[in-house]
Amino acid sequence: MQKKISIWLVVLLFAAMGCQKEDFFDKFPPEIMFFQNNNVESADFNEITLSPAVTEYLLKARVSAPFKLKEIKIFLIAGSNETLLNTYTNFGNTPNEFFVYQNITEVIKNTDVKFIAWDTEGRQTSKTFKILKTQ
């Protein structure tokens, strides 16, 4: 009797594992991290304040994915309008990690820059960087 129960438990365990279709990597879409100096110092860095005299900012980001990156798009947001600044689709010899250096010019008021990244499995992530201006 105990042998039958053990066999049924094993069958149920394998059946439960077979029904679990979620891949471990499904939990990890592309990641976008902004940085100010030479590399990422803080995952929470997503805004900077510029003085009125400064009208340019070099926005730096590290975009990565467990699966290969497929595309990165960068948009300048003004109100409800989004203007495409750049699209990256060629990631060379390091398709799992890509560094973006986007020069943002004519910053005369608060500005948002949105990054959207896709991996080859179709997962998508977006993250916005805020450039604030002091008065």
Secondary structure, 3 states (H helix, E strand, C coil): CHHHHHHHHHHHHHHHHHHCCCCHHHHCCCEEEEECCCCCCCCCCCEEEECCCCCCEEEEEEEECCCCEEEEEEEEEECCEEEEEEEECCCCCCCCEEEEEEEECCCCCCEEEEEEEEECCCCEEEEEEEEEECC
